[in-house]
Amino acid sequence: MTTTLRLSITGMSCASCVGRVERALTRVPGVTAVSVNLATEQALVTGPSRAEDLVAAVTTAGYGATTVTDEPASLPVGPSATPVILACLLTAPLLAPMVLGLVGWPVMLPDWLALALAAPVQLWLGRHFYRSAWAALRAGVGSMDQLVVLGTSAAWALSLYDLATVPAGTMPDLYLEPAAAIVTFVLIGKYLEARAKRHTRDAVTALAALRPATARVVENGTEIERPVEALALGDRIRVRPGERLPADGIIRDGRAGLDEALLTGETRAIERGPGDAVVAGALDLDGALEVEVTALGRESALGRILTQVETAEATKAPVQRLVDRVSGVFVPAVLVIGLATMLGWVLAGAAPATAILRGVAVWVIACPCALGLATPAALVAAFGAAARLGILLKDPAALEAAHRVDLVAFDKTGTLTEGRPALTDIVAAAGDDAACLRLGAAVQRGSEHPLAAALATASAARGTTLPDSTNFRALPGIGVEATIDGVAYAVGTSRLLGDDAVMPPALADAATRLEARGRTLSWLVRRGEIPTPLALFGFTDRLRDGAADAVARLQGMGVEVALLTGDTAGSADAAARAAGIAQVRARLLPAEKGAAIAAWQQQGRQVAMVGDGINDAPALALATLGIAIADGTDVAVAAAGASIRGGDPGRVADLLALSRASWAIIRQNLGWAFGFNLIGIPLAASGLLSPTLAAAAMAGSSVAVVSNALRLTRWRPDR
């Protein structure tokens, strides 16, 4: 059985490490796909492989690995500052003579004291650089740690050589200060980088923290407090005002307003009562509830959100694959440039010590870390910002596609409208409205469509008992059919009538009149060689709050907006006028929606399709970016690259704006990472940068990239 596992990886320092871990995992028998993310330090592995084999492969490559549990993510542990503080305390006295010399205070440390200060920094605090460099060498690949080890070890070797060979009474040339400074600056950079990377996941961490640690379980009328992990399906739990729900469930007793803002992005309270489904993490505002548990852990709504976000974070964006290929040859290239720098300075007549220091500066300033973090750090922050708004992205490709979108096509029912239509008209050919309502509701009993719910509601309000129906079947884009008392019936669009149906004048006149009034029409038809229309149902559906504002925002961003619907032209035009949409296509089958998307794409348009139903799935899959309303059908959500919880159409504009902001930051990061190396390496090779300054610049480069990405954690939509 093919499975997807997530591993937490430790010990990675740069993009070269990412490549090494990916190669190690790819060699495990059965693995079909691997994606490693430096920013989240996680690997996503697909294939019928055992977790133990994957962990062993990563360990053999020189890194640590553990499987990520099925429970929603816990709060990440921050990096330890102790090694950084110790390194700074030991290195400061070594740097003091250089700083004081700049202001005319010549001070020199005794050789023994310089050695005593530098040795712990190099051999103790910097020991993991040696371990990682050796592991990379055994694996036959390059890494940033190798550059650090080569640079600092060369400085130490020069110092020890001078100490051993200098004539008595002569001051030796020691290079312990740059060696210690390199290790210290790299440690500082890694510490700040780790803190910044942790903050890029603040939004996801906030989601994980929504679920309480304990729940009050009702057993024989008595409340027993238990860890959430000990809950079982079917348990009854009690929730009081001010508490968060510990699990998904159905309310069995009580009524309360629930705040689901961090799950849906909507800040309003939602009234819930007996029979309503509720989700883990929702805040009970004002009522006591008794809830029957229906989903736990990763199967809960909160768990599924976290899984989708974490899976998307662990997946590479298309642009990152290009960066990884560059990073794969980066370290070997820098090693060669450093050696060439040494040789060039020797041939130019420089002292060997000077030539070596120039080469060391080249090795130290080169920064594959910034290259490796430029894209994933921004993506992790963007995924968190999107999750905070109730927008879930399937993978980085969806976020990348969103910034290119120049045309958004909306479905109507359940997307631009609330999806809670009300039955307003029944026109029966034989005059028996009640019988036709009874048949129509029975036929649609197995449907998820909003119009089916409206018929069921109207039937229940009249106290109608529905007959049994069999052979239920959905007809995508047309309607549904079922058999009642041996007779086949269908409910749906006028396409059910075909060309041969004999239309009663009363129904024909009613269809014209209701469509002109903007009603959505649904026909009750008795199936046969010649379909027999029995009744016509008319529905109204309110436009979602903010739909017109969402359309206006998209148009203000330079994005064209269209409406694609299988509904009648009259109903489609009425909704389009209310929303401010000029381009409308009605009475479309699912394939015709897909054809419309394809036609726009052939014209060079980048199209996003927004929908919620089975009939939207082909268009969602075909579009440049499919966006599903998450309270729609599972088929629509599965076909889309992004989904919006809560159904607010304004989130479509938010998604496009967030994507544009994310890609601007990714371009800035990549420009900085490549530009830093293109400028820094020649400066170091020419002797304009000392190894100490090169180390500081290299550490600052990674921190700058992650800090720039952190701006996305503060991103808010401009409404």
C-alpha positions, 0 to 999 in steps of 0.5 A, a space after each residue: 500500500 502506498 503511503 505518504 509519511 512526514 519526517 522531521 529532519 535535524 542537522 540540515 544547514 543549507 540547500 546541499 543538505 536538502 539534496 543529500 537527504 533527498 538522495 538518501 531517501 530516494 534510494 530506499 526501496 519502494 520510495 516513489 517521491 521525496 520532497 525535503 523543505 529546509 525552512 520547516 526541516 521536514 521531508 515528505 516521502 511517498 511510497 510503500 516504505 517502512 518508517 524505520 528504513 527511511 529514518 535509517 537512510 537519513 541517519 546513514 547520510 549524517 542527519 537525524 530523523 523522526 516520524 511526525 506523529 498523527 496528532 496535530 502539531 505541538 508547539 515547536 521548541 525554540 533554539 538554545 542560545 547557550 552555545 551562541 552566548 558562550 561563543 560570543 564570550 570567548 571570541 570577544 577578547 580575541 576581537 578586542 585587539 583589532 577593534 581597539 587598534 582602530 582607535 589607536 589603542 594597541 593591545 595584544 593578547 598573550 599567545 597562550 591566552 589566545 589559544 585558550 580562548 579560541 580552542 573551545 570555540 573551534 573544537 567544542 562549540 564548532 564540533 558539529 561543523 566537523 561532524 556534518 562536513 565529514 558526513 557530507 564528504 563520506 556521501 560524496 557531496 558538498 555542504 556549507 559546513 565543509 566550507 566553514 571547516 576548511 576555512 577555520 581549519 586553514 586559519 588554525 593550521 597557519 597559526 599552529 605552523 607559525 607557533 611551531 616554526 617562529 624563531 625565539 623572541 619573534 612574535 608569531 602571526 596568529 589567525 585564531 581571531 578570524 577562525 573563532 569569529 567565523 564559527 561565532 558568526 555562523 552560530 549567531 546566524 544559525 540561531 537567528 535563522 532558527 528563531 526566524 524560521 520558527 516565527 514563519 510558522 506562527 499561524 500554523 502553531 496558533 492553529 495547533 494550539 486551538 485544541 485543548 489538552 483535556 476534555 470533560 467526558 460524560 459517563 453515567 451522568 458524571 463528568 470525568 476529565 481526560 486527556 484529548 488523546 484518550 477520547 473515543 468516537 461516540 464519547 459525550 463531552 461537555 463544553 462550557 462558555 469560554 472553552 474551546 471544543 476538544 474534538 469534532 462532533 454533533 451537538 446533542 444538547 444545548 445551544 451556543 454561539 461559536 467563534 470559528 475565526 481561526 478555522 474559517 477566517 470569519 470573525 462573526 459568531 455562528 449560532 449552533 444547536 442540537 443536530 449541528 456539526 461543530 469542529 475542534 478548536 471552535 470557541 464556545 462564547 455563551 452556552 453550555 453544550 453536550 457534544 457527541 464525538 465524531 472525529 479525532 486527531 488528524 481526522 478532525 477538521 482542525 487535523 485535516 487543515 494542519 495536515 494539508 498545510 504541513 503537506 503543502 509546506 513540505 512540497 517544493 515550489 517549481 522555482 525551488 527545484 531550479 534553485 536546488 539544481 544550482 545549489 547542487 553544484 554551488 559548493 564544489 564550485 566555491 571550493 574550486 574558486 577558493 583554491 584558484 584564489 590561493 593559487 592566483 595570489 601565490 603566483 602574484 607574489 603574495 605570501 602563502 599566509 596571505 594567499 590562504 586567507 584570501 581563499 578562506 574568505 572566499 569559502 566563508 562568504 559563500 552562502 548556499 544557506 540563503 539560496 536554500 531558504 529564499 523560497 521555502 521560508 517565504 512559502 511557509 510564512 505564506 501558507 501560515 498567513 493563508 491558513 489564518 484567513 481560512 484559505 488552504 493550499 494543496 501545494 506551493 504550485 497553487 500559490 505560484 499559479 495564483 499570482 499569475 491569474 488574470 481572470 476569475 470565473 465563479 460558479 453561481 449557486 453555493 459560490 457567489 450565492 449562499 447555497 441555501 436556496 428557498 423554494 418559492 414557486 411550485 407549478 404542477 401540470 396537473 394542479 397537484 402541487 403537494 404530490 409533485 413536491 412529495 415526488 421531487 423531494 423523494 427523488 432528490 433525497 440522496 443529493 448534496 445539491 442545495 436545491 435538493 436541501 431546499 425541496 427537503 426543507 419545504 417538504 418537511 415544513 408541510 409535514 409531508 411523508 416521503 415515499 421510498 426511492 431506489 436506484 438513485 443516480 446523479 446526472 452531473 450538470 443536469 440533475 438526479 434520477 430515482 425510482 419510486 413505486 417502479 416508475 423512474 423520475 428525474 429532477 433537474 434542469 431543462 436538459 432533462 426534457 430533451 427535444 421530444 417532450 410535450 410541454 404543457 402550456 401552463 409550465 411553458 408560461 410559468 418557466 418564461 415568467 419565473 426566469 424573467 424574475 431571476 428564479 432558479 428553475 428545476 423540473 420534475 420529469 417522469 422518465 421514458 422514451 418521451 420525457 413527461 414534464 410533471 412540475 416546475 419548481 422555482 427557487 431564490 438564493 441570496 447573494 453572499 455578503 461581500 460578493 459584490 465587494 469581492 468582484 470589485 476588489 478583483 477588478 481593481 486588481 486588474 483581474 477580469 471576472 466571469 460567471 459560469 453556471 448551469 442555471 437558467 439565463 434569467 437567474 444567472 443574469 440577476 446574480 451577475 447584475 447584483 455582483 457587478 459581473 459583465 461576462 455571463 455564461 449560463 445553462 452550461 454542462 460540466 464539460 462546457 464549463 471546462 471548454 470555456 476555461 480551455 478556450 480562455 487559456 488558448 487565448 493566453 489567459 491565466 484562469 482561476 475557477 471558483 466552485 463548490 459542486 460536482 459539476 464544477 470539478 472538471 473546470 476546477 481541475 482544468 483551470 490554472 488554479 482551481 479554488 473550491 468552497 470548502 463547505 461544498 462537495 468533496 469532489 470539488 475540494 479534491 479537484 481544486 488547488 486551493 479551498 476556502 473555508 467559510 465560503 467568503 468570496 472575498 477570500 479569492 481576492 485575498 488569495 491572489 493578493 497574498 500570492 502576489 506579495 509572496 512572489 515579490 518577496 521570493 523574487 527579492 530573496 532570490 535576487 539577494 541570495 544570488 546577488 550576495 554571492 556574485 558580489 561577495 565572492 569576487 570581493 573576498 577573492 580580491 582581498 577586500 574582505 577579511 575572513 572575519 568580515 566575510 563570516 559576518 556577511 555570510 551569517 547576515 545573508 541567511 538572516 536577511 532572507 528569513 527576516 524578509 520572509 517574516 514580513 508575510 506573517 504580518 500580511 493582512 488583506 487590504 479590504 
